[in-house]
Amino acid sequence: MKRVALLLALAAVAAGCATVPITGRRQLSLVSDSEILSSSLSQYKSYMGKAKVSGNRVQSAQVERVGRRIAAATERYLRENGLAKEVANFAWEFNLVQDKEVNAFCMPGGKIVVYTGLMALVASDDELAVVLGHEVAHAVAKHANERMSQQLLAAAGAQAVGYATKERSAAVQSAAAGVYGLGAQVGALLPFSRKHESEADYMGLALMTLAGYDPDCAPAFWRKMSAAGSGGTPELLSSHPSDASRVAALERALPEIKAKYRP
């Protein structure tokens, strides 16, 4: 019986695989786009209903301007690389929320929130593009989908893939609770794994470069972020690789990024 369950689980994993744009990494994908967009949108609306949107018009306009430019470059890249169907999954929103934390997050479907605490460190559109490119990358790579799929498989095994509609919906909602942190951090994604964060770093460099921003500022900006957290790690960096290894990885990636993704 255990052997059968194992074989079913392996079959489910093999059937539920997708490829991450730009990096080409294979990832687990057991949750449909419609399922994850439905569950995440409700949490996003709940969050924004309680959040205090910033009244700083200049900074809010900057977040919107830079975000839209990166989103447009991202959609152009997807269309030019045979991934036009993916564009339909995005309904981009870029909001600046009043919060002293140095943080930003992205919900599936391109719902991105930046905290005013982070904007205190941003000196240019290029620096903001480092953060927004990273957050857009999470959406494009479907990292939340991958985490939900991992939780779904871990909690219910291969049976979850073949659940009846009602049972599957309950299983997906349970997995979403583990990803969105319901009850503790409503609407905001819990920290991604270091693998996901490193991938978003690389993809974010590519996306900001495609949008015409300067990727060379990324290592210095992340150093600035790290220094700002001298009394404690900024929330945005909490689950990332160590500061030194992260900056080193960004610097190693820059020559390839500029060669492949200059607009």
Number of C-alpha atoms within 10 A of each C-alpha: 6 7 8 9 13 13 13 16 20 14 12 21 20 12 13 16 14 17 14 17 17 17 12 10 11 11 20 21 24 24 23 12 15 10 14 20 19 12 17 25 16 11 22 21 14 14 15 15 10 10 13 12 17 16 11 12 10 9 16 19 14 17 23 17 15 20 27 17 17 23 26 15 18 22 19 16 20 18 14 10 11 9 13 13 9 13 17 9 15 16 11 17 17 21 19 27 20 16 16 12 15 21 19 24 22 24 27 28 24 23 21 24 23 26 20 23 18 22 22 11 15 19 10 11 15 21 23 24 31 27 27 29 29 27 26 30 31 26 21 26 24 23 25 25 25 20 23 26 25 19 20 25 21 13 14 15 18 21 16 22 21 10 14 10 9 8 11 18 15 12 21 22 17 16 23 25 21 16 22 23 16 16 8 9 11 18 25 22 23 18 18 18 14 14 13 20 23 19 20 26 26 20 25 26 30 27 33 32 25 25 25 16 24 18 26 18 15 23 20 13 20 20 14 13 20 19 14 15 13 9 8 10 15 19 15 18 18 14 18 19 16 13 16 12 11 18 19 12 16 20 16 11 16 18 12 11 19 17 9 12 16 16 11
